[in-house]
């Protein structure tokens, strides 16, 4: 009985570690994409953001 619980715990820990690694990779990709978008010289990202009254922030 105890072995069964341990195997289940190991299995779910393995699944959790795999999901955490996938999520970390997604976060890294998103971060790199946003950084490259923000740092492109031909793209004024700040103009894309707008204030509460929909006015451009310059």
PDB file of N, CA, C, O and CB in Angstrom:
ATOM      1  N   UNK A   1       0.838  -1.199   0.000  1.00  0.00           N
ATOM      2  CA  UNK A   1       0.000   0.000   0.000  1.00  0.00           C
ATOM      3  C   UNK A   1       0.877   1.255   0.000  1.00  0.00           C
ATOM      4  O   UNK A   1       0.651   2.178  -0.782  1.00  0.00           O
ATOM      5  CB  UNK A   1      -0.950   0.003   1.225  1.00  0.00           C
ATOM      6  N   UNK A   2       1.868   1.278   0.874  1.00  0.00           N
ATOM      7  CA  UNK A   2       2.758   2.427   0.969  1.00  0.00           C
ATOM      8  C   UNK A   2       3.563   2.629  -0.318  1.00  0.00           C
ATOM      9  O   UNK A   2       3.811   3.761  -0.734  1.00  0.00           O
ATOM     10  CB  UNK A   2       3.701   2.258   2.152  1.00  0.00           C
ATOM     11  N   UNK A   3       3.972   1.501  -0.951  1.00  0.00           N
ATOM     12  CA  UNK A   3       4.699   1.586  -2.221  1.00  0.00           C
ATOM     13  C   UNK A   3       3.833   2.222  -3.296  1.00  0.00           C
ATOM     14  O   UNK A   3       4.319   3.002  -4.116  1.00  0.00           O
ATOM     15  CB  UNK A   3       5.162   0.194  -2.674  1.00  0.00           C
ATOM     16  N   UNK A   4       2.548   1.885  -3.289  1.00  0.00           N
ATOM     17  CA  UNK A   4       1.631   2.435  -4.284  1.00  0.00           C
ATOM     18  C   UNK A   4       1.522   3.951  -4.134  1.00  0.00           C
ATOM     19  O   UNK A   4       1.537   4.674  -5.130  1.00  0.00           O
ATOM     20  CB  UNK A   4       0.242   1.785  -4.157  1.00  0.00           C
ATOM     21  N   UNK A   5       1.415   4.429  -2.911  1.00  0.00           N
ATOM     22  CA  UNK A   5       1.338   5.873  -2.647  1.00  0.00           C
ATOM     23  C   UNK A   5       2.623   6.550  -3.121  1.00  0.00           C
ATOM     24  O   UNK A   5       2.577   7.601  -3.759  1.00  0.00           O
ATOM     25  CB  UNK A   5       1.101   6.151  -1.131  1.00  0.00           C
ATOM     26  N   UNK A   6       3.757   5.951  -2.809  1.00  0.00           N
ATOM     27  CA  UNK A   6       5.045   6.518  -3.200  1.00  0.00           C
ATOM     28  C   UNK A   6       5.161   6.597  -4.714  1.00  0.00           C
ATOM     29  O   UNK A   6       5.628   7.601  -5.251  1.00  0.00           O
ATOM     30  CB  UNK A   6       6.196   5.688  -2.624  1.00  0.00           C
ATOM     31  N   UNK A   7       4.737   5.540  -5.408  1.00  0.00           N
ATOM     32  CA  UNK A   7       4.800   5.540  -6.877  1.00  0.00           C
ATOM     33  C   UNK A   7       3.885   6.627  -7.446  1.00  0.00           C
ATOM     34  O   UNK A   7       4.254   7.313  -8.399  1.00  0.00           O
ATOM     35  CB  UNK A   7       4.399   4.148  -7.444  1.00  0.00           C
ATOM     36  N   UNK A   8       2.701   6.783  -6.866  1.00  0.00           N
ATOM     37  CA  UNK A   8       1.794   7.831  -7.329  1.00  0.00           C
ATOM     38  C   UNK A   8       2.410   9.210  -7.095  1.00  0.00           C
ATOM     39  O   UNK A   8       2.356  10.077  -7.967  1.00  0.00           O
ATOM     40  CB  UNK A   8       0.430   7.722  -6.613  1.00  0.00           C
ATOM     41  N   UNK A   9       2.994   9.405  -5.915  1.00  0.00           N
ATOM     42  CA  UNK A   9       3.637  10.690  -5.612  1.00  0.00           C
ATOM     43  C   UNK A   9       4.760  10.962  -6.597  1.00  0.00           C
ATOM     44  O   UNK A   9       4.889  12.079  -7.098  1.00  0.00           O
ATOM     45  CB  UNK A   9       4.179  10.705  -4.169  1.00  0.00           C
ATOM     46  N   UNK A  10       5.575   9.953  -6.880  1.00  0.00           N
ATOM     47  CA  UNK A  10       6.674  10.114  -7.835  1.00  0.00           C
ATOM     48  C   UNK A  10       6.132  10.472  -9.212  1.00  0.00           C
ATOM     49  O   UNK A  10       6.663  11.346  -9.898  1.00  0.00           O
ATOM     50  CB  UNK A  10       7.521   8.829  -7.912  1.00  0.00           C
ATOM     51  N   UNK A  11       5.069   9.782  -9.600  1.00  0.00           N
ATOM     52  CA  UNK A  11       4.459  10.023 -10.912  1.00  0.00           C
ATOM     53  C   UNK A  11       3.947  11.466 -11.010  1.00  0.00           C
ATOM     54  O   UNK A  11       4.220  12.157 -11.992  1.00  0.00           O
ATOM     55  CB  UNK A  11       3.299   9.023 -11.162  1.00  0.00           C
ATOM     56  N   UNK A  12       3.217  11.912 -10.008  1.00  0.00           N
ATOM     57  CA  UNK A  12       2.672  13.266 -10.054  1.00  0.00           C
ATOM     58  C   UNK A  12       3.767  14.323  -9.922  1.00  0.00           C
ATOM     59  O   UNK A  12       3.670  15.392 -10.524  1.00  0.00           O
ATOM     60  CB  UNK A  12       1.637  13.451  -8.953  1.00  0.00           C
ATOM     61  N   UNK A  13       4.805  14.031  -9.139  1.00  0.00           N
ATOM     62  CA  UNK A  13       5.941  14.957  -9.059  1.00  0.00           C
ATOM     63  C   UNK A  13       6.636  15.083 -10.407  1.00  0.00           C
ATOM     64  O   UNK A  13       7.052  16.173 -10.799  1.00  0.00           O
ATOM     65  CB  UNK A  13       6.944  14.491  -7.993  1.00  0.00           C
ATOM     66  N   UNK A  14       6.760  13.970 -11.113  1.00  0.00           N
ATOM     67  CA  UNK A  14       7.370  13.987 -12.438  1.00  0.00           C
ATOM     68  C   UNK A  14       6.530  14.828 -13.405  1.00  0.00           C
ATOM     69  O   UNK A  14       7.063  15.630 -14.172  1.00  0.00           O
ATOM     70  CB  UNK A  14       7.530  12.549 -12.977  1.00  0.00           C
ATOM     71  N   UNK A  15       5.223  14.634 -13.353  1.00  0.00           N
ATOM     72  CA  UNK A  15       4.323  15.421 -14.208  1.00  0.00           C
ATOM     73  C   UNK A  15       4.430  16.900 -13.856  1.00  0.00           C
ATOM     74  O   UNK A  15       4.495  17.740 -14.753  1.00  0.00           O
ATOM     75  CB  UNK A  15       2.856  14.938 -14.059  1.00  0.00           C
ATOM     76  N   UNK A  16       4.450  17.231 -12.579  1.00  0.00           N
ATOM     77  CA  UNK A  16       4.549  18.621 -12.141  1.00  0.00           C
ATOM     78  C   UNK A  16       5.863  19.255 -12.599  1.00  0.00           C
ATOM     79  O   UNK A  16       5.875  20.393 -13.068  1.00  0.00           O
ATOM     80  CB  UNK A  16       4.427  18.707 -10.618  1.00  0.00           C
ATOM     81  N   UNK A  17       6.965  18.519 -12.462  1.00  0.00           N
ATOM     82  CA  UNK A  17       8.272  19.040 -12.913  1.00  0.00           C
ATOM     83  C   UNK A  17       8.261  19.289 -14.417  1.00  0.00           C
ATOM     84  O   UNK A  17       8.791  20.295 -14.888  1.00  0.00           O
ATOM     85  CB  UNK A  17       9.412  18.051 -12.549  1.00  0.00           C
ATOM     86  N   UNK A  18       7.661  18.381 -15.163  1.00  0.00           N
ATOM     87  CA  UNK A  18       7.594  18.536 -16.619  1.00  0.00           C
ATOM     88  C   UNK A  18       6.767  19.773 -16.986  1.00  0.00           C
ATOM     89  O   UNK A  18       7.167  20.553 -17.850  1.00  0.00           O
ATOM     90  CB  UNK A  18       6.986  17.268 -17.275  1.00  0.00           C
ATOM     91  N   UNK A  19       5.620  19.951 -16.334  1.00  0.00           N
ATOM     92  CA  UNK A  19       4.764  21.115 -16.588  1.00  0.00           C
ATOM     93  C   UNK A  19       5.484  22.407 -16.219  1.00  0.00           C
ATOM     94  O   UNK A  19       5.414  23.390 -16.958  1.00  0.00           O
ATOM     95  CB  UNK A  19       3.447  21.000 -15.799  1.00  0.00           C
ATOM     96  N   UNK A  20       6.180  22.413 -15.074  1.00  0.00           N
ATOM     97  CA  UNK A  20       6.922  23.605 -14.654  1.00  0.00           C
ATOM     98  C   UNK A  20       7.997  23.949 -15.669  1.00  0.00           C
ATOM     99  O   UNK A  20       8.212  25.124 -15.966  1.00  0.00           O
ATOM    100  CB  UNK A  20       7.552  23.393 -13.268  1.00  0.00           C
ATOM    101  N   UNK A  21       8.676  22.940 -16.207  1.00  0.00           N
ATOM    102  CA  UNK A  21       9.713  23.182 -17.219  1.00  0.00           C
ATOM    103  C   UNK A  21       9.086  23.749 -18.496  1.00  0.00           C
ATOM    104  O   UNK A  21       9.637  24.669 -19.100  1.00  0.00           O
ATOM    105  CB  UNK A  21      10.486  21.871 -17.534  1.00  0.00           C
ATOM    106  N   UNK A  22       7.942  23.206 -18.904  1.00  0.00           N
ATOM    107  CA  UNK A  22       7.248  23.719 -20.087  1.00  0.00           C
ATOM    108  C   UNK A  22       6.822  25.172 -19.879  1.00  0.00           C
ATOM    109  O   UNK A  22       6.987  26.006 -20.769  1.00  0.00           O
ATOM    110  CB  UNK A  22       6.020  22.847 -20.412  1.00  0.00           C
ATOM    111  N   UNK A  23       6.277  25.468 -18.705  1.00  0.00           N
ATOM    112  CA  UNK A  23       5.830  26.829 -18.413  1.00  0.00           C
ATOM    113  C   UNK A  23       7.013  27.795 -18.378  1.00  0.00           C
ATOM    114  O   UNK A  23       6.906  28.924 -18.857  1.00  0.00           O
ATOM    115  CB  UNK A  23       5.074  26.870 -17.078  1.00  0.00           C
ATOM    116  N   UNK A  24       8.125  27.361 -17.821  1.00  0.00           N
ATOM    117  CA  UNK A  24       9.318  28.207 -17.781  1.00  0.00           C
ATOM    118  C   UNK A  24       9.807  28.504 -19.197  1.00  0.00           C
ATOM    119  O   UNK A  24      10.210  29.627 -19.498  1.00  0.00           O
ATOM    120  CB  UNK A  24      10.436  27.532 -16.959  1.00  0.00           C
ATOM    121  N   UNK A  25       9.770  27.497 -20.057  1.00  0.00           N
ATOM    122  CA  UNK A  25      10.185  27.701 -21.450  1.00  0.00           C
ATOM    123  C   UNK A  25       9.249  28.693 -22.146  1.00  0.00           C
ATOM    124  O   UNK A  25       9.706  29.556 -22.895  1.00  0.00           O
ATOM    125  CB  UNK A  25      10.204  26.353 -22.215  1.00  0.00           C
ATOM    126  N   UNK A  26       7.942  28.570 -21.900  1.00  0.00           N
ATOM    127  CA  UNK A  26       6.982  29.517 -22.483  1.00  0.00           C
ATOM    128  C   UNK A  26       7.239  30.929 -21.985  1.00  0.00           C
ATOM    129  O   UNK A  26       7.191  31.882 -22.763  1.00  0.00           O
ATOM    130  CB  UNK A  26       5.542  29.100 -22.152  1.00  0.00           C
ATOM    131  N   UNK A  27       7.514  31.071 -20.678  1.00  0.00           N
ATOM    132  CA  UNK A  27       7.819  32.393 -20.120  1.00  0.00           C
ATOM    133  C   UNK A  27       9.073  32.977 -20.764  1.00  0.00           C
ATOM    134  O   UNK A  27       9.116  34.165 -21.081  1.00  0.00           O
ATOM    135  CB  UNK A  27       8.000  32.306 -18.593  1.00  0.00           C
ATOM    136  N   UNK A  28      10.093  32.140 -20.957  1.00  0.00           N
ATOM    137  CA  UNK A  28      11.342  32.599 -21.566  1.00  0.00           C
ATOM    138  C   UNK A  28      11.101  33.053 -23.004  1.00  0.00           C
ATOM    139  O   UNK A  28      11.610  34.091 -23.429  1.00  0.00           O
ATOM    140  CB  UNK A  28      12.405  31.482 -21.530  1.00  0.00           C
ATOM    141  N   UNK A  29      10.324  32.271 -23.747  1.00  0.00           N
ATOM    142  CA  UNK A  29      10.019  32.637 -25.133  1.00  0.00           C
ATOM    143  C   UNK A  29       9.252  33.954 -25.192  1.00  0.00           C
ATOM    144  O   UNK A  29       9.544  34.813 -26.025  1.00  0.00           O
ATOM    145  CB  UNK A  29       9.208  31.522 -25.819  1.00  0.00           C
ATOM    146  N   UNK A  30       8.274  34.110 -24.308  1.00  0.00           N
ATOM    147  CA  UNK A  30       7.479  35.334 -24.278  1.00  0.00           C
ATOM    148  C   UNK A  30       8.365  36.524 -23.920  1.00  0.00           C
ATOM    149  O   UNK A  30       8.265  37.589 -24.528  1.00  0.00           O
ATOM    150  CB  UNK A  30       6.313  35.205 -23.272  1.00  0.00           C
ATOM    151  N   UNK A  31       9.225  36.334 -22.936  1.00  0.00           N
ATOM    152  CA  UNK A  31      10.122  37.411 -22.523  1.00  0.00           C
ATOM    153  C   UNK A  31      11.033  37.816 -23.670  1.00  0.00           C
ATOM    154  O   UNK A  31      11.206  39.006 -23.931  1.00  0.00           O
ATOM    155  CB  UNK A  31      10.957  36.984 -21.308  1.00  0.00           C
ATOM    156  N   UNK A  32      11.622  36.832 -24.364  1.00  0.00           N
ATOM    157  CA  UNK A  32      12.500  37.141 -25.494  1.00  0.00           C
ATOM    158  C   UNK A  32      11.730  37.856 -26.602  1.00  0.00           C
ATOM    159  O   UNK A  32      12.235  38.809 -27.196  1.00  0.00           O
ATOM    160  CB  UNK A  32      13.145  35.856 -26.041  1.00  0.00           C
ATOM    161  N   UNK A  33      10.508  37.397 -26.879  1.00  0.00           N
ATOM    162  CA  UNK A  33       9.699  38.019 -27.932  1.00  0.00           C
ATOM    163  C   UNK A  33       9.376  39.463 -27.582  1.00  0.00           C
ATOM    164  O   UNK A  33       9.500  40.351 -28.426  1.00  0.00           O
ATOM    165  CB  UNK A  33       8.401  37.229 -28.155  1.00  0.00           C
ATOM    166  N   UNK A  34       8.962  39.704 -26.339  1.00  0.00           N
ATOM    167  CA  UNK A  34       8.627  41.064 -25.922  1.00  0.00           C
ATOM    168  C   UNK A  34       9.859  41.965 -25.925  1.00  0.00           C
ATOM    169  O   UNK A  34       9.785  43.127 -26.323  1.00  0.00           O
ATOM    170  CB  UNK A  34       7.991  41.052 -24.532  1.00  0.00           C
ATOM    171  N   UNK A  35      10.987  41.425 -25.480  1.00  0.00           N
ATOM    172  CA  UNK A  35      12.214  42.231 -25.487  1.00  0.00           C
ATOM    173  C   UNK A  35      12.618  42.587 -26.907  1.00  0.00           C
ATOM    174  O   UNK A  35      13.016  43.720 -27.174  1.00  0.00           O
ATOM    175  CB  UNK A  35      13.357  41.483 -24.789  1.00  0.00           C
ATOM    176  N   UNK A  36      12.519  41.627 -27.820  1.00  0.00           N
ATOM    177  CA  UNK A  36      12.910  41.932 -29.195  1.00  0.00           C
ATOM    178  C   UNK A  36      11.927  42.913 -29.830  1.00  0.00           C
ATOM    179  O   UNK A  36      12.330  43.782 -30.604  1.00  0.00           O
ATOM    180  CB  UNK A  36      12.991  40.643 -30.030  1.00  0.00           C
ATOM    181  N   UNK A  37      10.654  42.778 -29.511  1.00  0.00           N
ATOM    182  CA  UNK A  37       9.651  43.712 -30.023  1.00  0.00           C
ATOM    183  C   UNK A  37       9.921  45.115 -29.485  1.00  0.00           C
ATOM    184  O   UNK A  37       9.838  46.095 -30.225  1.00  0.00           O
ATOM    185  CB  UNK A  37       8.224  43.250 -29.639  1.00  0.00           C
ATOM    186  N   UNK A  38      10.237  45.205 -28.222  1.00  0.00           N
ATOM    187  CA  UNK A  38      10.460  46.504 -27.592  1.00  0.00           C
ATOM    188  C   UNK A  38      11.739  47.161 -28.106  1.00  0.00           C
ATOM    189  O   UNK A  38      11.809  48.384 -28.227  1.00  0.00           O
ATOM    190  CB  UNK A  38      10.527  46.349 -26.072  1.00  0.00           C
ATOM    191  N   UNK A  39      12.739  46.352 -28.406  1.00  0.00           N
ATOM    192  CA  UNK A  39      14.041  46.891 -28.799  1.00  0.00           C
ATOM    193  C   UNK A  39      14.201  47.112 -30.295  1.00  0.00           C
ATOM    194  O   UNK A  39      15.253  47.571 -30.739  1.00  0.00           O
ATOM    195  CB  UNK A  39      15.114  45.978 -28.331  1.00  0.00           C
ATOM    196  N   UNK A  40      13.182  46.796 -31.076  1.00  0.00           N
ATOM    197  CA  UNK A  40      13.294  47.042 -32.523  1.00  0.00           C
ATOM    198  C   UNK A  40      13.340  48.543 -32.771  1.00  0.00           C
ATOM    199  O   UNK A  40      12.464  49.267 -32.297  1.00  0.00           O
ATOM    200  CB  UNK A  40      12.104  46.393 -33.302  1.00  0.00           C
ATOM    201  N   UNK A  41      14.342  49.031 -33.504  1.00  0.00           N
ATOM    202  CA  UNK A  41      14.491  50.471 -33.694  1.00  0.00           C
ATOM    203  C   UNK A  41      13.381  51.090 -34.550  1.00  0.00           C
ATOM    204  O   UNK A  41      13.083  52.277 -34.414  1.00  0.00           O
ATOM    205  CB  UNK A  41      15.828  50.757 -34.324  1.00  0.00           C
ATOM    206  N   UNK A  42      12.773  50.296 -35.424  1.00  0.00           N
ATOM    207  CA  UNK A  42      11.750  50.841 -36.313  1.00  0.00           C
ATOM    208  C   UNK A  42      10.353  50.782 -35.701  1.00  0.00           C
ATOM    209  O   UNK A  42       9.368  51.078 -36.379  1.00  0.00           O
ATOM    210  CB  UNK A  42      11.761  50.094 -37.626  1.00  0.00           C
ATOM    211  N   UNK A  43      10.261  50.412 -34.457  1.00  0.00           N
ATOM    212  CA  UNK A  43       8.955  50.197 -33.854  1.00  0.00           C
ATOM    213  C   UNK A  43       8.861  50.999 -32.558  1.00  0.00           C
ATOM    214  O   UNK A  43       9.495  50.650 -31.563  1.00  0.00           O
ATOM    215  CB  UNK A  43       8.709  48.688 -33.591  1.00  0.00           C
ATOM    216  N   UNK A  44       8.089  52.046 -32.568  1.00  0.00           N
ATOM    217  CA  UNK A  44       7.925  52.842 -31.356  1.00  0.00           C
ATOM    218  C   UNK A  44       6.833  52.210 -30.508  1.00  0.00           C
ATOM    219  O   UNK A  44       5.656  52.548 -30.635  1.00  0.00           O
ATOM    220  CB  UNK A  44       7.582  54.326 -31.692  1.00  0.00           C
ATOM    221  N   UNK A  45       7.237  51.295 -29.646  1.00  0.00           N
ATOM    222  CA  UNK A  45       6.291  50.518 -28.839  1.00  0.00           C
ATOM    223  C   UNK A  45       5.483  51.414 -27.911  1.00  0.00           C
ATOM    224  O   UNK A  45       4.308  51.153 -27.655  1.00  0.00           O
ATOM    225  CB  UNK A  45       7.032  49.462 -28.023  1.00  0.00           C
ATOM    226  N   UNK A  46       6.120  52.475 -27.407  1.00  0.00           N
ATOM    227  CA  UNK A  46       5.444  53.319 -26.428  1.00  0.00           C
ATOM    228  C   UNK A  46       4.168  53.911 -27.023  1.00  0.00           C
ATOM    229  O   UNK A  46       3.191  54.113 -26.302  1.00  0.00           O
ATOM    230  CB  UNK A  46       6.381  54.442 -25.946  1.00  0.00           C
ATOM    231  N   UNK A  47       4.161  54.191 -28.321  1.00  0.00           N
ATOM    232  CA  UNK A  47       2.957  54.753 -28.928  1.00  0.00           C
ATOM    233  C   UNK A  47       1.812  53.742 -28.949  1.00  0.00           C
ATOM    234  O   UNK A  47       0.650  54.125 -29.085  1.00  0.00           O
ATOM    235  CB  UNK A  47       3.257  55.229 -30.347  1.00  0.00           C
ATOM    236  N   UNK A  48       2.129  52.467 -28.817  1.00  0.00           N
ATOM    237  CA  UNK A  48       1.080  51.445 -28.815  1.00  0.00           C
ATOM    238  C   UNK A  48       0.306  51.443 -27.498  1.00  0.00           C
ATOM    239  O   UNK A  48      -0.854  51.035 -27.458  1.00  0.00           O
ATOM    240  CB  UNK A  48       1.687  50.061 -29.065  1.00  0.00           C
ATOM    241  N   UNK A  49       0.942  51.893 -26.439  1.00  0.00           N
ATOM    242  CA  UNK A  49       0.285  51.915 -25.137  1.00  0.00           C
ATOM    243  C   UNK A  49      -0.536  53.192 -25.012  1.00  0.00           C
ATOM    244  O   UNK A  49      -0.107  54.261 -25.445  1.00  0.00           O
ATOM    245  CB  UNK A  49       1.322  51.811 -23.988  1.00  0.00           C
ATOM    246  N   UNK A  50      -1.681  53.075 -24.435  1.00  0.00           N
ATOM    247  CA  UNK A  50      -2.564  54.227 -24.317  1.00  0.00           C
ATOM    248  C   UNK A  50      -2.989  54.395 -22.860  1.00  0.00           C
ATOM    249  O   UNK A  50      -3.022  53.429 -22.098  1.00  0.00           O
ATOM    250  CB  UNK A  50      -3.802  54.070 -25.236  1.00  0.00           C
ATOM    251  N   UNK A  51      -3.312  55.628 -22.485  1.00  0.00           N
ATOM    252  CA  UNK A  51      -3.722  55.912 -21.118  1.00  0.00           C
ATOM    253  C   UNK A  51      -5.186  55.587 -20.892  1.00  0.00           C
ATOM    254  O   UNK A  51      -5.840  55.003 -21.755  1.00  0.00           O
ATOM    255  CB  UNK A  51      -3.461  57.361 -20.784  1.00  0.00           C
ATOM    256  N   UNK A  52      -5.697  55.964 -19.736  1.00  0.00           N
ATOM    257  CA  UNK A  52      -7.073  55.660 -19.357  1.00  0.00           C
ATOM    258  C   UNK A  52      -8.097  56.265 -20.308  1.00  0.00           C
ATOM    259  O   UNK A  52      -9.127  55.654 -20.592  1.00  0.00           O
ATOM    260  CB  UNK A  52      -7.336  56.151 -17.960  1.00  0.00           C
ATOM    261  N   UNK A  53      -7.809  57.476 -20.802  1.00  0.00           N
ATOM    262  CA  UNK A  53      -8.763  58.155 -21.679  1.00  0.00           C
ATOM    263  C   UNK A  53      -8.463  57.907 -23.151  1.00  0.00           C
ATOM    264  O   UNK A  53      -8.893  58.669 -24.017  1.00  0.00           O
ATOM    265  CB  UNK A  53      -8.758  59.648 -21.401  1.00  0.00           C
ATOM    266  N   UNK A  54      -7.722  56.839 -23.430  1.00  0.00           N
ATOM    267  CA  UNK A  54      -7.381  56.421 -24.778  1.00  0.00           C
ATOM    268  C   UNK A  54      -6.475  57.424 -25.487  1.00  0.00           C
ATOM    269  O   UNK A  54      -6.387  57.411 -26.715  1.00  0.00           O
ATOM    270  CB  UNK A  54      -8.637  56.212 -25.579  1.00  0.00           C
ATOM    271  N   UNK A  55      -5.797  58.295 -24.729  1.00  0.00           N
ATOM    272  CA  UNK A  55      -4.867  59.225 -25.359  1.00  0.00           C
ATOM    273  C   UNK A  55      -3.517  58.536 -25.508  1.00  0.00           C
ATOM    274  O   UNK A  55      -3.165  57.659 -24.719  1.00  0.00           O
ATOM    275  CB  UNK A  55      -4.735  60.542 -24.532  1.00  0.00           C
ATOM    276  N   UNK A  56      -2.779  58.935 -26.510  1.00  0.00           N
ATOM    277  CA  UNK A  56      -1.455  58.356 -26.709  1.00  0.00           C
ATOM    278  C   UNK A  56      -0.524  58.849 -25.624  1.00  0.00           C
ATOM    279  O   UNK A  56      -0.583  60.007 -25.211  1.00  0.00           O
ATOM    280  CB  UNK A  56      -0.896  58.705 -28.103  1.00  0.00           C
ATOM    281  N   UNK A  57       0.329  57.963 -25.172  1.00  0.00           N
ATOM    282  CA  UNK A  57       1.363  58.340 -24.222  1.00  0.00           C
ATOM    283  C   UNK A  57       2.643  58.506 -25.025  1.00  0.00           C
ATOM    284  O   UNK A  57       3.080  57.577 -25.704  1.00  0.00           O
ATOM    285  CB  UNK A  57       1.526  57.272 -23.066  1.00  0.00           C
ATOM    286  N   UNK A  58       3.237  59.672 -24.948  1.00  0.00           N
ATOM    287  CA  UNK A  58       4.453  59.883 -25.734  1.00  0.00           C
ATOM    288  C   UNK A  58       5.656  60.103 -24.854  1.00  0.00           C
ATOM    289  O   UNK A  58       6.763  60.296 -25.357  1.00  0.00           O
ATOM    290  CB  UNK A  58       4.285  61.060 -26.664  1.00  0.00           C
TER     291      UNK A  58
END
